[in-house]
């Protein structure tokens, strides 16, 4: 998922997860990603937004003050990306492709946050003079590092899930399907495999099997047995692979 990300961009996601845990958030929001950018790449704001009406430190304080604090979550607990943050990453990919870049950097993540207009942090950036068009223009003025230049014939890699949905669904038609999946079971748009298969009217998806942290990364206890449950999105039964009893009957 993060193969094209620069080291700084990867650390931004790491720090975003850290910020989410410090605020007691159950998921990584665009606010936390922005705090990660401000922590990891302070020069990004100075280089691209010289006319901004706020300093990096003031921006961090403004974002932090707008979020409610809850009990700190241990950094050993895995936190999923929220739907808004997934959209930010999707936009970052699109922006990188539009520039013909082979990498996804902190500047693309910032563009993704600005495009995700429904978030509080995007409105905050706009209020302080940060503009999507300004950042795009500044990026076009700067030379692309040699190692990030687009190849003459860029290759697209299709995930196995995408190949299945696009060309091999026939192997599932007429069968009762059970899916083993986790939070990483997504396509390039970060749509979950369970949702994609459940949304196919000619596929009979009847059950889900979840590993240690659940099918969506929302079961956080480490090395603790997880009980069977029902998926909150599809309504399908989830058979936990870490439950004490795993021999539950399949639905009829």
N, C-alpha and C positions, 0 to 999 in steps of 0.2 A: 504493500500500500504506500509506503513512504520511500520507495526506491529512488524517485527523482528528487527528493527533498535534499537541500543542502544541510550540512551539519548544523548551521545556525537554525534553520527552519525546524529541524528535528528537535533541537534543544528547546525551541519555543513551545512545541507541543508538550515536551516533558515539563517545562516550567508552568505551562498552562494547567497541567494536571496537578502540579504542586500547589498552585494558587487556589484551584478548586478545593483541594483538601483543607487548606488553611481557612477557607470561608465556610467549610462544612457543607459544600454543595455535593449533591448526589451524581452530578454529571459535569463535564467540562463544557462551559458556555463560551460564546465569543468574547465575553468580558475577560475571562481567564486567559484566552489566547492573546488578547491585546496586552494584558499584563505581562505575559510571557515575552512578547515582542519588545515591550518597553524595557524589560529586564535584560534580554539577550542582545538586542541590537539598537542601542540608544542612538547611534549615528544615523539610523534609517530616518528618524523623524527630523533630525537636524539637516540631513542632506537633501531630503525631498520636500520638506515643508518649512522652508525658511520664513514664510509669511504667516505660519500658524500663530495663533494668539495665546499659546500656552506652552510651557516647558514640559519636557518629558516627565520630570518629577511631579509637576502639577497635574499632568494627565493621569499619572498613576494614582495620585491622591483622589482625583475626581472620580475615577472608575471605582476605586476601593470604597469611597464614601457612598456610592450609589447602590452598593450591594449589601444585603443583610448578612450578618455573621452568625453562624451556628456553631455547634460543637465541632472542633477540629476532627477530621477523619484521618486515620493513620495512613501514612504514605505507602504502606504495604497493601492497602486495599485498592483494587483495580476500579477505576472510574471510567464509565463510557463517555463518548462524545455525545452531546445533545444533538437533536435534529438540526438545530440552527448552526451548530459548529460543523456538522457534516456538510451542510450547505456551504459554509465558508470554505471548506477544503475543496468542494466541488468547483466553486467559483475560482479558487486559486489555481486549480488545474486548468480551467478554461482560459484564465488570463495568461498563464504561461504559454499555452498553445497559441493564443492570439499573437503574442510577441515572437513566436517561433523559438522560444527558449526550450532547452532540453532539461533545465533544472526548475525546481520550484523553491523559491527563496522567501525570505521574510517580507519582501516587497509584494510578492504575490499573495501571501497570507493577509497582508494589510488591505490589499485590493479586495480580497474576498470578504473581509469584515465590512468594508465600506459598501460593498454591493448587497450584503445581507441587511437590508434597510429596516427590517422589523425589530432588530435588537436595540436595546437601550444604548449600547456602546457605540453603534453606528450613528445614532442621533447625537450623542455626545461629541463625537469626532466632528460631525458636520457643524455643530454649534461653535466649535473652536477653530473653524477655518480649514478643516481638512476636506479636500475635494477629490472625488474619484478621477475626474478629468485631469486635474493638476498632477496627480501621482502618475497617471498613465503617460502624460506628456513628458515628465521628468525622466521616466524610465526609457522612453524612446531616445532621449538625448544622450544617454550614457552608454558607453561601449559594453557589449556583452563579453564577459570573460571567455577566453579561447576555449576552455574546457566545457563551456556551456553553450557554445554556438550550435545551431541546429544542423543535423546531418543532412546530406543531400537527399536521402530517402529515408525519412524517419519511419521506424517500425512501430506498429501497434500490436500490443500483446493482448490476446483475448483470454480472460479467465475461464477456467473449466465450467463455472456456473453459467457464464455468458454463452459458451458454446452449446451447453445443454439446452438453454432456453431458446437459442436462435436456430439450432439445427437438429437437436436430438431428442426433442420432447416425445417423439413417437415411441421411444423405448419405455416411457412411463404410462402411456395411455392404456387404460384397461386394467391397471394394477393399483392395488392399495399401497400408498407410498408412506414410509416413515423416514424422517430426516434427522441425521445426527449433525448438529451445528453448534456454533458459538458466536460471539460477537464479531468475529472476523469473517464470518460467512456472508460476504456482501459482494455486489458487483462493483463496477468502476464508479457508479453513482452512489455507492454506499447504501444501496437498498438491500435489505436482509433477504437471504435465501428463502426463509420461511414465508415471508410476505410475498415474494415473487412467485413461488410455487402455489401458494394458497390462492393467489389472484388469478391463476389459470383455471378457467371453468372446466376444462377437459382433463385436469389432473386431480386425482382423488388423494389429497394429502390428509392422512388420518391421525398422525401422531408425530411428536418431536422427542428427540433424545438429547439431553443436555449434559455437558461435562461439568467440571468442578465449579466454574463461575456462572453457570446457567447459559441459556442459548443467546442471551442479549448482554451478557456481562454485568447483570444486575444482582447476581448472587455473590456477595462479597466475602463471606467468611472463608478463610484459608484453612485447608486441611480439616474441614468439618463436614459431616454428612449433610447433604441437601435433600429435602423431601420432594416428593413428586408434587406437581402443581399444574396450573392451567396457564397457557400463554395469554397475556393480557391483550394482545393485538389480534390474534387469529381465533382465540377461544379454544385452540387445540390442546389436548393433554400433553404435558411434558413429563417424560419419564426420566428422572434423574439417574445418571450413571454413577453417582456417588452416594445414593441412598442405601440404607441398610437392607431394604428389600427391593429388588429390581424386577421381580417376576410378576409385574402387574399385567392383567389381561389387556389385550389390545381392544380398542373400541370396535363395535360391530359396524 
